[in-house]
Amino acid sequence: MFRVSDRIERMQGSERMQWLAFIAPKGAIRLSIGEPDFPTPIHIKQAATQAMQNNFTYYGARNGDEELRQAICFSLKRDYGVERKPENVLVTTGGIGGINAVCATYLNPGDEALVLDPGYSAYGVSVSFFGGRPVPVPLTDTFHLDLREIENRISKRTKMIFLSNPSNPTGAVLTEEEIRGLAGIAKEHNLILIVDEVYHKLVYEGRRFFSICQVDEMKDQAILLNSFSKTYAMTGWRIGYLIADARILKGLVLSHASMVTCVNTIAQRACVTALTESQDCVDAMRAEYNKRRKFVHKALQGIERISASPSEGTFYFFPRFEHKFTSKETTDYLAEKGILVRSGTEFGERGQKHFRISYSAPFKLLEEGMERLKKALDELA
């Protein structure tokens, strides 16, 4: 057999890729997947059907459908009062396509990228795949930014900073003060700041979400990354987008097109409808997630030697457990007991003694899942 490349070997060694290859035991309850359980809203699916009937079935523009890029600008103005032009938008093959395009475009071998610890594992995997070195930066005990720690980890090789806000896996939502402080550091050290705002519509308890696009002085070196997957329950449609200065976007368009040629044209037409028509479906899904969030938090509080910070956004909790086992050992044990969660160390060394639990499952499954979780963890006492 042929030997795989070094970059593939590096990926195979990551806990994230090992989990993606995991085969779930029969009958297990999945509280491990970051995927809405809702079907894509009907009016969005109907738009895709109409697109097929109208023969939107040919190659599309390499930077994305013009009308979709206009709709993205419209949504940015509607949600945050920020003006951008279609020339500032690149439509990508989901959020992962955007992450890979950034790393492929701006990292050379040996370049460093700061990633939060704990933080979304796909950033480090992509950085390594394209020859860079992910540098973890520990968060505070409440999973918020420690700006001093960020500055301490910047070196001459540092090229960019990756983060998600709201945070996968912790559920934390960064404040305006934190975002502006981080932007100031990126500005001072001439770093590209990539902020993944995929969960921007899933914020609770009256919190106000502050987007990186609202920091006007960062327009020329910040990249906003987003996707339709979580907001509109469209994970399988694989549509995301990047928003950046046109000069930054030029290289991103080239690298993304070299990997995928263009993005699914039918799905792009459906995304126009998602952005420009009623957002009642988004409000309804968020309300249901909030109901589940409260239930799961209460259930976690009822388990001995478990502590959980509030889930301020997303649909995740990142509880800490006080047992002698590692995160990986604990998640493997829970899988044997029929409950699937993600190991905290998939998201960084600071995730040790944590696991990630998703409340994007139907309520009845959440009820049974939390019963199984409590029973399994109580047996470890």
FIMAR-449087 format. One record per residue (C-alpha): x, y, z; residue in three letters; residue number from 1. Coordinates in Angstrom, 3 decimals, padded with zeros to 6 digits. Example, Ala and Ser with C-alpha at 12.3 -4.5 7.8 and 13.67 -1.06 7.14 Angstrom:
<pts>
((012.300, -004.500, 007.800), ala, 1) ((013.670, -001.060, 007.140), ser, 2) 
</pts>
This chain:
<pts>
((000.000, 000.000, 000.000), met, 1) ((001.069, 003.587, -000.556), phe, 2) ((002.102, 005.647, 002.441), arg, 3) ((-000.130, 008.619, 003.171), val, 4) ((001.381, 012.079, 003.382), ser, 5) ((002.714, 013.563, 006.613), asp, 6) ((-000.187, 015.998, 006.727), arg, 7) ((-002.709, 013.141, 006.677), ile, 8) ((-000.804, 011.371, 009.433), glu, 9) ((-000.958, 014.549, 011.515), arg, 10) ((-004.711, 014.729, 011.006), met, 11) ((-005.234, 011.058, 011.874), gln, 12) ((-003.507, 011.666, 015.188), gly, 13) ((-005.969, 014.346, 016.282), ser, 14) ((-008.749, 013.460, 018.694), glu, 15) ((-011.212, 015.262, 016.429), arg, 16) ((-010.515, 013.001, 013.444), met, 17) ((-010.606, 009.905, 015.647), gln, 18) ((-014.062, 010.907, 016.832), trp, 19) ((-015.271, 011.477, 013.270), leu, 20) ((-014.280, 007.872, 012.497), ala, 21) ((-016.098, 006.580, 015.604), phe, 22) ((-018.982, 004.131, 015.074), ile, 23) ((-021.735, 004.674, 017.629), ala, 24) ((-022.960, 001.662, 019.631), pro, 25) ((-026.466, 000.541, 018.732), lys, 26) ((-029.114, 002.219, 020.873), gly, 27) ((-026.795, 004.969, 022.144), ala, 28) ((-028.249, 008.448, 022.652), ile, 29) ((-026.253, 011.026, 020.704), arg, 30) ((-025.620, 014.193, 022.664), leu, 31) ((-022.311, 014.542, 020.841), ser, 32) ((-023.175, 016.061, 017.480), ile, 33) ((-023.353, 019.802, 016.883), gly, 34) ((-026.286, 019.563, 014.526), glu, 35) ((-029.839, 020.940, 014.784), pro, 36) ((-032.445, 018.189, 014.991), asp, 37) ((-034.964, 020.402, 013.172), phe, 38) ((-035.644, 019.884, 009.469), pro, 39) ((-034.660, 022.739, 007.187), thr, 40) ((-037.655, 025.143, 007.127), pro, 41) ((-040.085, 024.376, 004.322), ile, 42) ((-039.832, 027.727, 002.544), his, 43) ((-036.063, 027.234, 002.205), ile, 44) ((-036.513, 023.744, 000.753), lys, 45) ((-039.128, 025.062, -001.652), gln, 46) ((-036.650, 027.683, -002.857), ala, 47) ((-034.194, 024.904, -003.721), ala, 48) ((-036.877, 023.034, -005.651), thr, 49) ((-037.720, 026.183, -007.554), gln, 50) ((-034.044, 026.759, -008.318), ala, 51) ((-033.821, 023.310, -009.917), met, 52) ((-036.946, 023.955, -011.957), gln, 53) ((-035.416, 027.254, -013.087), asn, 54) ((-032.260, 025.399, -014.160), asn, 55) ((-029.827, 026.843, -011.627), phe, 56) ((-027.823, 023.676, -012.239), thr, 57) ((-024.696, 024.952, -013.993), tyr, 58) ((-021.326, 026.133, -012.710), tyr, 59) ((-021.601, 029.217, -010.538), gly, 60) ((-019.353, 032.192, -009.918), ala, 61) ((-016.215, 031.248, -008.016), arg, 62) ((-016.886, 033.844, -005.297), asn, 63) ((-020.561, 032.877, -004.979), gly, 64) ((-023.960, 033.779, -006.395), asp, 65) ((-024.284, 037.550, -006.756), glu, 66) ((-027.771, 037.619, -005.267), glu, 67) ((-026.663, 035.560, -002.269), leu, 68) ((-023.717, 037.857, -001.619), arg, 69) ((-026.123, 040.798, -001.743), gln, 70) ((-028.437, 038.981, 000.686), ala, 71) ((-025.528, 038.415, 003.072), ile, 72) ((-024.784, 042.130, 002.990), cys, 73) ((-028.484, 042.824, 003.591), phe, 74) ((-028.486, 040.548, 006.669), ser, 75) ((-025.356, 042.222, 008.031), leu, 76) ((-027.031, 045.599, 007.735), lys, 77) ((-030.289, 044.304, 009.260), arg, 78) ((-028.637, 042.562, 012.206), asp, 79) ((-025.711, 044.861, 013.034), tyr, 80) ((-026.163, 048.087, 011.091), gly, 81) ((-022.933, 047.409, 009.206), val, 82) ((-022.435, 048.215, 005.525), glu, 83) ((-020.526, 045.776, 003.317), arg, 84) ((-020.532, 045.211, -000.433), lys, 85) ((-020.819, 041.916, -002.358), pro, 86) ((-017.130, 042.293, -003.245), glu, 87) ((-016.422, 041.728, 000.469), asn, 88) ((-018.154, 038.310, 000.511), val, 89) ((-016.940, 034.834, -000.468), leu, 90) ((-019.446, 031.970, -000.379), val, 91) ((-017.753, 028.760, 000.835), thr, 92) ((-018.453, 025.047, 001.169), thr, 93) ((-019.695, 025.351, 004.730), gly, 94) ((-017.777, 026.883, 007.595), gly, 95) ((-015.035, 024.247, 007.261), ile, 96) ((-014.458, 025.317, 003.669), gly, 97) ((-013.928, 028.852, 004.919), gly, 98) ((-011.486, 027.748, 007.637), ile, 99) ((-009.464, 025.729, 005.139), asn, 100) ((-009.439, 028.580, 002.629), ala, 101) ((-008.008, 030.969, 005.241), val, 102) ((-005.246, 028.565, 006.262), cys, 103) ((-004.407, 027.626, 002.671), ala, 104) ((-004.182, 031.279, 001.664), thr, 105) ((-002.251, 032.849, 004.517), tyr, 106) ((-000.106, 030.184, 006.226), leu, 107) ((003.387, 029.160, 005.192), asn, 108) ((005.242, 026.226, 006.800), pro, 109) ((006.180, 027.156, 010.357), gly, 110) ((003.745, 030.065, 010.667), asp, 111) ((001.795, 030.155, 013.907), glu, 112) ((-001.898, 030.644, 014.578), ala, 113) ((-003.290, 031.332, 018.045), leu, 114) ((-006.244, 029.133, 018.972), val, 115) ((-008.199, 029.337, 022.202), leu, 116) ((-007.955, 026.470, 024.691), asp, 117) ((-010.534, 025.058, 024.945), pro, 118) ((-011.725, 025.955, 021.457), gly, 119) ((-013.191, 024.472, 018.300), tyr, 120) ((-010.868, 021.667, 017.226), ser, 121) ((-011.218, 022.214, 013.460), ala, 122) ((-009.029, 025.338, 013.621), tyr, 123) ((-005.964, 023.502, 014.894), gly, 124) ((-006.508, 020.597, 012.483), val, 125) ((-006.659, 022.970, 009.517), ser, 126) ((-003.661, 025.011, 010.661), val, 127) ((-001.571, 021.834, 010.977), ser, 128) ((-002.821, 020.432, 007.676), phe, 129) ((-001.584, 023.493, 005.808), phe, 130) ((001.828, 023.463, 007.473), gly, 131) ((001.267, 025.916, 010.308), gly, 132) ((001.573, 025.444, 014.051), arg, 133) ((-001.459, 025.980, 016.287), pro, 134) ((-000.526, 027.754, 019.517), val, 135) ((-003.078, 027.225, 022.309), pro, 136) ((-004.040, 030.169, 024.533), val, 137) ((-005.769, 029.268, 027.818), pro, 138) ((-009.113, 030.854, 028.582), leu, 139) ((-010.148, 032.019, 032.044), thr, 140) ((-011.965, 029.668, 034.421), asp, 141) ((-015.252, 031.077, 033.086), thr, 142) ((-014.169, 030.439, 029.466), phe, 143) ((-013.616, 034.078, 028.579), his, 144) ((-010.588, 035.810, 027.077), leu, 145) ((-007.402, 036.475, 028.987), asp, 146) ((-005.951, 039.261, 026.844), leu, 147) ((-002.624, 039.159, 028.675), arg, 148) ((-002.223, 035.449, 027.890), glu, 149) ((-002.993, 036.154, 024.241), ile, 150) ((-000.276, 038.805, 024.033), glu, 151) ((002.207, 036.541, 025.808), asn, 152) ((001.864, 033.882, 023.122), arg, 153) ((002.466, 036.135, 020.140), ile, 154) ((005.822, 035.535, 018.452), ser, 155) ((007.543, 036.651, 015.268), lys, 156) ((005.932, 033.677, 013.506), arg, 157) ((002.381, 034.468, 014.621), thr, 158) ((000.181, 035.147, 011.608), lys, 159) ((-003.416, 034.939, 012.822), met, 160) ((-005.876, 034.353, 015.655), ile, 161) ((-008.811, 031.914, 015.343), phe, 162) ((-011.812, 031.858, 017.659), leu, 163) ((-015.513, 031.103, 017.724), ser, 164) ((-018.026, 033.479, 019.282), asn, 165) ((-020.370, 032.231, 020.682), pro, 166) ((-017.937, 029.499, 021.635), ser, 167) ((-017.947, 025.923, 020.560), asn, 168) ((-017.458, 024.012, 022.891), pro, 169) ((-017.950, 026.182, 025.988), thr, 170) ((-021.136, 028.100, 025.161), gly, 171) ((-019.552, 031.385, 026.288), ala, 172) ((-020.510, 034.632, 024.534), val, 173) ((-017.793, 037.278, 024.416), leu, 174) ((-018.590, 040.825, 025.456), thr, 175) ((-018.055, 043.922, 023.343), glu, 176) ((-015.159, 044.849, 025.634), glu, 177) ((-013.470, 041.489, 024.996), glu, 178) ((-013.923, 041.716, 021.223), ile, 179) ((-012.559, 045.265, 021.106), arg, 180) ((-009.628, 044.300, 023.333), gly, 181) ((-008.777, 041.366, 021.097), leu, 182) ((-009.108, 043.547, 018.010), ala, 183) ((-006.676, 046.021, 019.541), gly, 184) ((-004.091, 043.274, 020.049), ile, 185) ((-004.511, 042.040, 016.472), ala, 186) ((-004.168, 045.588, 015.203), lys, 187) ((-001.043, 046.287, 017.242), glu, 188) ((000.701, 043.102, 016.097), his, 189) ((-000.632, 043.146, 012.512), asn, 190) ((-002.409, 039.793, 012.814), leu, 191) ((-005.343, 038.436, 010.832), ile, 192) ((-008.277, 037.988, 013.200), leu, 193) ((-010.725, 035.259, 012.148), ile, 194) ((-013.948, 035.214, 014.164), val, 195) ((-016.314, 032.309, 013.583), asp, 196) ((-019.836, 033.586, 014.276), glu, 197) ((-021.724, 030.467, 013.187), val, 198) ((-023.828, 030.510, 016.391), tyr, 199) ((-024.507, 034.257, 016.410), his, 200) ((-028.295, 033.772, 016.432), lys, 201) ((-028.206, 031.338, 019.359), leu, 202) ((-027.729, 033.674, 022.320), val, 203) ((-029.888, 033.536, 025.466), tyr, 204) ((-031.021, 035.403, 028.576), glu, 205) ((-031.286, 038.734, 026.764), gly, 206) ((-027.564, 038.872, 025.980), arg, 207) ((-026.541, 041.196, 023.180), arg, 208) ((-024.265, 039.666, 020.605), phe, 209) ((-021.427, 041.903, 019.425), phe, 210) ((-019.958, 041.044, 016.034), ser, 211) ((-016.381, 041.620, 014.900), ile, 212) ((-017.826, 043.421, 011.874), cys, 213) ((-018.934, 046.176, 014.248), gln, 214) ((-015.306, 047.062, 014.968), val, 215) ((-014.817, 049.429, 012.071), asp, 216) ((-011.065, 049.850, 012.487), glu, 217) ((-010.607, 046.098, 011.861), met, 218) ((-012.220, 046.080, 008.416), lys, 219) ((-008.858, 045.642, 006.681), asp, 220) ((-007.576, 042.695, 008.732), gln, 221) ((-010.538, 040.844, 010.245), ala, 222) ((-012.333, 037.929, 008.621), ile, 223) ((-015.878, 037.117, 009.707), leu, 224) ((-016.709, 033.447, 009.179), leu, 225) ((-020.312, 032.259, 009.160), asn, 226) ((-022.529, 029.444, 007.945), ser, 227) ((-026.177, 028.599, 007.358), phe, 228) ((-025.818, 025.243, 009.136), ser, 229) ((-026.832, 026.140, 012.690), lys, 230) ((-029.075, 029.169, 012.214), thr, 231) ((-031.292, 027.608, 009.542), tyr, 232) ((-030.795, 023.878, 010.255), ala, 233) ((-028.917, 023.415, 006.979), met, 234) ((-025.869, 021.343, 007.982), thr, 235) ((-026.103, 019.044, 004.971), gly, 236) ((-026.431, 021.881, 002.476), trp, 237) ((-022.783, 022.890, 003.077), arg, 238) ((-022.980, 026.649, 002.584), ile, 239) ((-020.913, 029.152, 004.531), gly, 240) ((-019.310, 032.506, 003.845), tyr, 241) ((-016.422, 034.801, 004.671), leu, 242) ((-016.611, 038.586, 004.917), ile, 243) ((-013.383, 040.561, 004.615), ala, 244) ((-011.654, 043.462, 002.924), asp, 245) ((-011.594, 042.932, -000.847), ala, 246) ((-007.787, 042.764, -000.797), arg, 247) ((-007.848, 039.931, 001.748), ile, 248) ((-010.650, 038.200, -000.117), leu, 249) ((-008.769, 038.104, -003.422), lys, 250) ((-006.413, 035.348, -002.281), gly, 251) ((-009.198, 033.501, -000.468), leu, 252) ((-011.257, 033.316, -003.659), val, 253) ((-008.313, 031.771, -005.512), leu, 254) ((-007.544, 029.124, -002.890), ser, 255) ((-011.197, 028.192, -002.336), his, 256) ((-011.884, 027.909, -006.082), ala, 257) ((-008.813, 025.722, -006.524), ser, 258) ((-010.287, 023.250, -004.019), met, 259) ((-013.969, 023.235, -005.028), val, 260) ((-014.348, 025.224, -008.309), thr, 261) ((-017.658, 026.673, -007.076), cys, 262) ((-020.278, 026.096, -004.393), val, 263) ((-023.540, 024.189, -004.975), asn, 264) ((-025.654, 026.616, -006.989), thr, 265) ((-029.045, 025.196, -005.976), ile, 266) ((-028.231, 025.418, -002.276), ala, 267) ((-027.069, 029.016, -002.730), gln, 268) ((-030.476, 030.001, -004.108), arg, 269) ((-032.127, 028.455, -001.060), ala, 270) ((-029.831, 030.517, 001.179), cys, 271) ((-031.052, 033.736, -000.460), val, 272) ((-034.539, 032.844, 000.736), thr, 273) ((-033.247, 031.921, 004.190), ala, 274) ((-031.736, 035.386, 004.680), leu, 275) ((-034.315, 037.613, 003.017), thr, 276) ((-037.635, 036.096, 004.080), glu, 277) ((-039.222, 035.791, 007.551), ser, 278) ((-036.885, 034.927, 010.401), gln, 279) ((-039.697, 033.430, 012.490), asp, 280) ((-038.210, 029.954, 012.006), cys, 281) ((-034.963, 031.113, 013.617), val, 282) ((-036.833, 032.576, 016.588), asp, 283) ((-038.840, 029.356, 017.030), ala, 284) ((-035.748, 027.140, 016.995), met, 285) ((-033.929, 029.418, 019.445), arg, 286) ((-036.914, 029.312, 021.825), ala, 287) ((-036.890, 025.518, 021.770), glu, 288) ((-033.131, 025.401, 022.346), tyr, 289) ((-033.574, 027.729, 025.298), asn, 290) ((-036.149, 025.378, 026.812), lys, 291) ((-033.744, 022.465, 026.408), arg, 292) ((-030.846, 024.541, 027.756), arg, 293) ((-032.657, 025.201, 031.013), lys, 294) ((-033.594, 021.543, 031.388), phe, 295) ((-030.048, 020.275, 030.791), val, 296) ((-028.513, 022.830, 033.150), his, 297) ((-030.875, 021.783, 035.940), lys, 298) ((-030.169, 018.111, 035.233), ala, 299) ((-026.398, 018.689, 035.369), leu, 300) ((-026.774, 020.460, 038.707), gln, 301) ((-028.380, 017.288, 040.041), gly, 302) ((-025.332, 015.123, 039.316), ile, 303) ((-022.736, 014.799, 042.069), glu, 304) ((-019.195, 015.998, 041.332), arg, 305) ((-020.326, 017.777, 038.165), ile, 306) ((-020.129, 021.549, 037.725), ser, 307) ((-021.283, 023.426, 034.648), ala, 308) ((-020.839, 027.062, 033.660), ser, 309) ((-023.955, 028.628, 032.114), pro, 310) ((-024.468, 028.070, 028.403), ser, 311) ((-024.701, 031.690, 027.267), glu, 312) ((-025.019, 030.762, 023.592), gly, 313) ((-024.759, 027.885, 021.053), thr, 314) ((-026.398, 024.587, 022.086), phe, 315) ((-023.564, 023.210, 024.234), tyr, 316) ((-022.569, 022.761, 027.845), phe, 317) ((-018.967, 022.018, 028.800), phe, 318) ((-019.282, 020.554, 032.297), pro, 319) ((-016.361, 019.651, 034.538), arg, 320) ((-016.312, 016.344, 036.415), phe, 321) ((-014.374, 015.425, 039.562), glu, 322) ((-013.377, 011.821, 038.908), his, 323) ((-009.971, 010.171, 038.590), lys, 324) ((-010.475, 009.393, 034.885), phe, 325) ((-009.381, 011.476, 031.915), thr, 326) ((-011.867, 013.137, 029.586), ser, 327) ((-011.245, 010.499, 026.918), lys, 328) ((-011.649, 007.636, 029.400), glu, 329) ((-014.863, 009.173, 030.702), thr, 330) ((-016.414, 009.648, 027.264), thr, 331) ((-015.459, 006.091, 026.298), asp, 332) ((-017.065, 004.826, 029.496), tyr, 333) ((-020.228, 006.858, 028.856), leu, 334) ((-020.406, 005.449, 025.315), ala, 335) ((-020.422, 001.951, 026.803), glu, 336) ((-023.343, 003.088, 028.963), lys, 337) ((-025.259, 004.286, 025.901), gly, 338) ((-024.690, 008.039, 026.132), ile, 339) ((-022.466, 009.833, 023.606), leu, 340) ((-020.710, 013.109, 024.464), val, 341) ((-017.431, 014.629, 023.234), arg, 342) ((-014.168, 014.463, 025.149), ser, 343) ((-013.036, 017.809, 026.497), gly, 344) ((-009.477, 017.225, 025.329), thr, 345) ((-010.648, 017.184, 021.708), glu, 346) ((-010.881, 020.955, 022.210), phe, 347) ((-007.502, 021.437, 023.866), gly, 348) ((-005.464, 020.428, 026.902), glu, 349) ((-007.500, 022.780, 029.082), arg, 350) ((-010.511, 020.622, 028.261), gly, 351) ((-009.139, 017.883, 030.503), gln, 352) ((-011.762, 016.839, 033.095), lys, 353) ((-014.505, 018.255, 030.872), his, 354) ((-016.840, 016.870, 028.238), phe, 355) ((-019.081, 018.614, 025.724), arg, 356) ((-022.769, 017.873, 025.693), ile, 357) ((-025.110, 019.087, 022.957), ser, 358) ((-028.728, 019.956, 023.667), tyr, 359) ((-029.676, 020.024, 019.990), ser, 360) ((-031.407, 016.638, 020.375), ala, 361) ((-035.205, 016.243, 020.736), pro, 362) ((-036.491, 016.856, 024.246), phe, 363) ((-037.491, 013.238, 024.893), lys, 364) ((-034.016, 012.044, 023.981), leu, 365) ((-032.505, 014.720, 026.214), leu, 366) ((-034.600, 013.478, 029.130), glu, 367) ((-033.502, 009.876, 028.647), glu, 368) ((-029.941, 010.931, 027.903), gly, 369) ((-029.592, 012.933, 031.093), met, 370) ((-031.021, 010.027, 033.105), glu, 371) ((-028.402, 007.723, 031.586), arg, 372) ((-025.670, 010.299, 032.215), leu, 373) ((-026.581, 010.677, 035.883), lys, 374) ((-026.823, 006.913, 036.438), lys, 375) ((-023.493, 006.261, 034.707), ala, 376) ((-021.609, 009.000, 036.569), leu, 377) ((-023.173, 008.090, 039.902), asp, 378) ((-021.805, 004.566, 039.438), glu, 379) ((-018.296, 006.060, 039.267), leu, 380) ((-018.637, 007.557, 042.741), ala, 381) 
</pts>
